[in-house]
Every structure is written in C-alpha cells, then in structure tokens.
C-alpha cells in the first residue's frame, strides 16, 4: 500500500469516528472547511495550493498529504506543486524541509505508481 493510500484510508476511518462523536460546533467547523476550499473567486486548485503551503509551514503531515492529493485531484501539475513547496520553504525556513521530503515522497510514489509494502 502506498503512503497516499494509507493516508486516505486512515483519514476516512478517522473522519467516520469523528463524525460519530462530533457536536454541532465541530460539525459547523468541518462544513466551513469544505466551503472554504470550494470554487469561488479563487479556484479550488489555487486554494489547495494555498492549503499545501500553509500546511508545510505549520508542519502538519496529514494536512500536507491531504492538500497534496487534493491539488492533484484538481489537476495541479508537478511543477506547480514544487513551486508552491518552494514558497513554503522560503516562508517557513529550513524546519519545513523534513516535511517537504515527506511530501515529495508521496508525490514521487503517485507519479511512478510505486506502492510500498
């Protein structure tokens, strides 16, 4: 199973558990998150790139994986992703690099169709 597939499965299981326990304010927050990333004056693909940069700077590996995969789903190319990741390193500094390595690992697996076991 690739890192991306593992992440997607873990996220789905976690979201199911979260929604079983979520109260109204938490459900509202989750709905707001969906609304923010929807098409608007900024395209959904642009918003996913913004989410990727913010996630890298904040060093949230699950968020990085999510926004990387969502950006790909919205047709963001490798060159665009790498440019966005460069912005994150400039903004966040060298502490972002380990998270950048993880993101590049997922991107390369996804590009080459390799699956880790």
C-alpha positions as CSV (number, residue, x, y, z in Angstrom):
1,X,0.0,0.0,0.0
2,X,1.4,3.4,-0.9
3,X,1.7,6.2,1.6
4,X,-1.1,8.1,-0.2
5,X,-3.4,5.1,0.0
6,X,-2.5,4.5,3.7
7,X,-3.2,8.2,4.4
8,X,-6.6,8.1,2.6
9,X,-7.7,5.0,4.5
10,X,-6.6,6.4,7.9
11,X,-8.3,9.7,7.2
12,X,-11.6,8.1,6.2
13,X,-11.6,5.9,9.3
14,X,-10.7,8.9,11.5
15,X,-13.4,11.1,9.9
16,X,-16.1,8.4,10.4
17,X,-15.2,8.2,14.1
18,X,-15.0,12.0,14.4
19,X,-18.4,12.5,12.8
20,X,-20.0,9.9,15.1
21,X,-18.8,11.9,18.1
22,X,-19.0,15.5,16.7
23,X,-21.1,18.1,18.4
24,X,-22.8,20.9,16.5
25,X,-19.9,23.4,16.7
26,X,-17.5,20.8,15.4
27,X,-19.8,19.8,12.6
28,X,-20.1,23.5,11.7
29,X,-16.4,23.9,11.6
30,X,-16.0,20.9,9.3
31,X,-18.7,22.3,7.0
32,X,-16.9,25.6,6.9
33,X,-13.7,23.9,5.9
34,X,-15.5,22.3,3.0
35,X,-17.0,25.6,2.0
36,X,-13.7,27.5,2.1
37,X,-12.0,25.1,-0.3
38,X,-14.9,25.1,-2.8
39,X,-14.7,27.0,-6.1
40,X,-15.1,30.8,-5.6
41,X,-13.3,33.9,-6.7
42,X,-10.2,31.7,-6.3
43,X,-10.3,28.3,-8.0
44,X,-10.3,25.2,-5.8
45,X,-6.9,24.2,-7.3
46,X,-5.5,27.6,-6.1
47,X,-7.0,27.1,-2.7
48,X,-5.5,23.6,-2.4
49,X,-2.0,25.1,-3.3
50,X,-2.6,27.7,-0.6
51,X,-3.6,24.9,1.9
52,X,-0.5,22.9,0.9
53,X,1.8,25.9,1.6
54,X,0.2,26.7,4.9
55,X,0.3,23.0,5.9
56,X,4.0,22.8,5.1
57,X,4.8,26.0,7.1
58,X,2.7,24.7,10.0
59,X,4.4,21.3,9.7
60,X,1.2,19.2,9.7
61,X,2.0,16.0,7.8
62,X,-1.6,14.8,7.5
63,X,-2.6,18.3,6.2
64,X,0.3,18.2,3.7
65,X,-0.8,14.8,2.4
66,X,-4.4,15.9,2.1
67,X,-3.8,19.1,0.2
68,X,-1.2,17.5,-2.0
69,X,-3.6,14.8,-3.0
70,X,-6.5,17.3,-3.4
71,X,-4.3,19.5,-5.5
72,X,-3.5,16.6,-7.8
73,X,-7.3,15.8,-7.9
74,X,-7.8,19.3,-9.2
75,X,-5.2,18.9,-11.9
76,X,-2.3,20.7,-10.3
77,X,0.9,19.6,-12.1
78,X,4.2,18.5,-10.5
79,X,6.0,21.7,-11.5
80,X,3.2,23.8,-9.9
81,X,3.4,21.7,-6.7
82,X,7.2,22.0,-6.5
83,X,7.0,25.8,-6.9
84,X,4.4,26.1,-4.2
85,X,6.5,23.9,-2.0
86,X,9.5,26.3,-2.6
87,X,7.3,29.2,-1.4
88,X,6.6,27.2,1.8
89,X,10.4,26.7,2.4
90,X,11.1,30.4,1.9
91,X,8.2,31.3,4.3
92,X,8.8,28.6,6.9
93,X,12.6,28.1,6.7
94,X,14.7,25.0,6.9
95,X,12.5,23.4,9.5
96,X,10.0,22.8,6.7
97,X,12.5,20.5,4.8
98,X,11.7,17.2,6.6
99,X,8.0,17.7,5.8
100,X,8.9,18.7,2.3
101,X,10.8,15.4,1.9
102,X,7.7,13.5,3.0
103,X,5.5,15.4,0.5
104,X,8.0,14.8,-2.3
105,X,8.0,11.1,-1.3
106,X,4.2,10.9,-1.7
107,X,4.4,12.9,-5.0
108,X,7.0,10.5,-6.4
109,X,5.1,7.4,-5.4
110,X,2.0,8.9,-7.0
111,X,3.9,9.8,-10.2
112,X,5.6,6.4,-10.6
113,X,2.7,4.2,-9.4
114,X,5.0,2.6,-6.8
115,X,3.4,1.1,-3.7
116,X,5.3,0.4,-0.5
117,X,4.5,-2.7,1.4
